[in-house]
Amino acid sequence: MTGRITVRAEALLRWAATVLEKAGASHPAAVATAEALVDANQRGLDSHGVTQLHFYLPGLKAGTTRGDAEPTVETDLPAAAVVDGHDGLGPYVARFAMDLCCSKARSAGAAVVGVRNSTHFGAASCVSEQAACQHCIGIVVSNSDPGMSPPGALGPVLGTNPLAVAAPFRHEQPVSLDIATSVAAQSKVVLAAREGRAIPAGWATGPDGQPTTDPTSALAGAMLPMGGHKGFGLAVIIDILAGCLTGSALSPEISNDPAHPAPQRTGHLLIAISIDRFVTAEHYGSALERLAHTVHTAPRAPGTDRFLLPGELEASAARRRQAGGIPFAGVTASLLAEIGTTHGVPFPP
Ligand SMILES: NC(=O)c1ccc[n+]([C@@H]2O[C@H](COP(=O)([O-])OP(=O)(O)OC[C@H]3O[C@@H](n4cnc5c(N)ncnc54)[C@H](O)[C@@H]3O)[C@@H](O)[C@H]2O)c1
């Protein structure tokens, strides 16, 4: 496909769920996974949208990701639990675990759920925002396959281990921070390589450990940590929380190579805090309004745009894409068309 195409979210959701089912996912796992991927596209997080099928499908076909797996609760305490994902699709496993976490938080005030034996769950905010929809503050961390190094290392050492926090705000859009611990998510480099774009300086080093703007060289090298030692330190902590504490693999042990599928044993740690067990809804709402007002009205140097809260960019992308559909560059549309042809579900739908 040469030109850019646009697809409505509803059609994309049906398409992605059908592809996943044809690849062996159960209906609920296929729908939950498709919803997470399309939600990411809808909010402008294209690196974690339906192009992730390119990574998810080989594991499903090889049976290293178990499309029919049902998560089970292995440890069940009043304010904590450990869930085993049994190598199931990450978005389905994480959704189950966050629902459990929120229901415990509603009775205990706050709860923490560790998840073992999961797989890549897409954009972390799909999981943290699930808590915000249930009047909780949601905190989510996950480890991921190795893609980041401390400056000076040759090749990746740890995962780009993401962190997301979502806090309910006004009606529909939470304040939602969703970040890799690298300067940028590695999937953005995958997308740039596919679309033939250079990446910004400062994102990555090549296999020789030297800075690069060539996405192919960056993929053979490693992403740089966000804020140097701070991002790297945070990635270490996330591996402790999501890996050591849950009984999952550590990020250097996780494989996400579509050419050689293997069980990922990815770990997540989820926290839900029930706001109204701490303060009244009125207090929380008015305090957050004051915070938002301070950010939005902060004095600006000439030429500086309005300051945004985390999540506002994605909320405006979602409004635009709800009205106008989700755009795909020609080369990405071709990849999806290839996936569609292989599974007998034509793309664009
Ligand atoms: N599942 C995994 O293993 C995995 C691993 C790494 C990253 N990821 C995902 O990759 C995605 C992208 O991560 P990233 O680090 O490249 O994100 P990013 O650098 O684009 O940062 C995104 C965050 O910064 C906020 N933001 C962006 N511009 C802003 C501005 N001008 N003012 C205020 N806030 C602003 C956004 O609202 C959002 O919360 C995330 O969804 C993350 O969960 C997933």
PDBQT file of the ligand as one rigid body, heavy atoms in Angstrom, charges set to zero:
ROOT
HETATM    1  N1  LIG A 401       4.684  -2.938  27.489  1.00  0.00    +0.000 N 
HETATM    2  C1  LIG A 401       5.946  -2.619  27.467  1.00  0.00    +0.000 C 
HETATM    3  O1  LIG A 401       6.793  -3.473  27.678  1.00  0.00    +0.000 OA
HETATM    4  C2  LIG A 401       6.382  -1.196  27.203  1.00  0.00    +0.000 A 
HETATM    5  C3  LIG A 401       7.741  -0.853  27.330  1.00  0.00    +0.000 A 
HETATM    6  C4  LIG A 401       8.104   0.479  27.133  1.00  0.00    +0.000 A 
HETATM    7  C5  LIG A 401       7.162   1.431  26.770  1.00  0.00    +0.000 A 
HETATM    8  N2  LIG A 401       5.865   1.046  26.629  1.00  0.00    +0.000 N 
HETATM    9  C6  LIG A 401       4.833   2.027  26.243  1.00  0.00    +0.000 C 
HETATM   10  O2  LIG A 401       5.359   2.926  25.279  1.00  0.00    +0.000 OA
HETATM   11  C7  LIG A 401       4.536   4.085  25.252  1.00  0.00    +0.000 C 
HETATM   12  C8  LIG A 401       5.365   5.303  24.960  1.00  0.00    +0.000 C 
HETATM   13  O3  LIG A 401       6.333   5.542  25.988  1.00  0.00    +0.000 OA
HETATM   14  P1  LIG A 401       7.327   6.806  25.866  1.00  0.00    +0.000 P 
HETATM   15  O4  LIG A 401       8.230   6.814  27.025  1.00  0.00    +0.000 OA
HETATM   16  O5  LIG A 401       7.935   6.823  24.501  1.00  0.00    +0.000 OA
HETATM   17  O6  LIG A 401       6.284   7.983  25.997  1.00  0.00    +0.000 OA
HETATM   18  P2  LIG A 401       6.526   9.568  25.797  1.00  0.00    +0.000 P 
HETATM   19  O7  LIG A 401       7.959   9.921  25.916  1.00  0.00    +0.000 OA
HETATM   20  O8  LIG A 401       5.801   9.924  24.541  1.00  0.00    +0.000 OA
HETATM   21  O9  LIG A 401       5.786  10.171  27.068  1.00  0.00    +0.000 OA
HETATM   22  C9  LIG A 401       4.407  10.001  27.184  1.00  0.00    +0.000 C 
HETATM   23  C10 LIG A 401       3.919  10.639  28.464  1.00  0.00    +0.000 C 
HETATM   24  O10 LIG A 401       4.345  11.991  28.555  1.00  0.00    +0.000 OA
HETATM   25  C11 LIG A 401       3.196  12.853  28.506  1.00  0.00    +0.000 C 
HETATM   26  N3  LIG A 401       3.542  14.001  27.668  1.00  0.00    +0.000 N 
HETATM   27  C12 LIG A 401       4.038  13.959  26.416  1.00  0.00    +0.000 A 
HETATM   28  N4  LIG A 401       4.233  15.221  25.959  1.00  0.00    +0.000 NA
HETATM   29  C13 LIG A 401       3.852  16.048  26.950  1.00  0.00    +0.000 A 
HETATM   30  C14 LIG A 401       3.813  17.475  27.094  1.00  0.00    +0.000 A 
HETATM   31  N5  LIG A 401       4.189  18.277  26.121  1.00  0.00    +0.000 N 
HETATM   32  N6  LIG A 401       3.350  17.986  28.264  1.00  0.00    +0.000 NA
HETATM   33  C15 LIG A 401       2.948  17.163  29.267  1.00  0.00    +0.000 A 
HETATM   34  N7  LIG A 401       2.970  15.815  29.183  1.00  0.00    +0.000 NA
HETATM   35  C16 LIG A 401       3.405  15.273  28.045  1.00  0.00    +0.000 A 
HETATM   36  C17 LIG A 401       2.096  12.053  27.916  1.00  0.00    +0.000 C 
HETATM   37  O11 LIG A 401       0.812  12.517  28.301  1.00  0.00    +0.000 OA
HETATM   38  C18 LIG A 401       2.395  10.660  28.483  1.00  0.00    +0.000 C 
HETATM   39  O12 LIG A 401       1.938  10.518  29.785  1.00  0.00    +0.000 OA
HETATM   40  C19 LIG A 401       3.809   4.074  26.596  1.00  0.00    +0.000 C 
HETATM   41  O13 LIG A 401       2.455   3.783  26.337  1.00  0.00    +0.000 OA
HETATM   42  C20 LIG A 401       4.449   2.932  27.387  1.00  0.00    +0.000 C 
HETATM   43  O14 LIG A 401       3.566   2.260  28.264  1.00  0.00    +0.000 OA
HETATM   44  C21 LIG A 401       5.458  -0.237  26.852  1.00  0.00    +0.000 A 
ENDROOT
TORSDOF 0
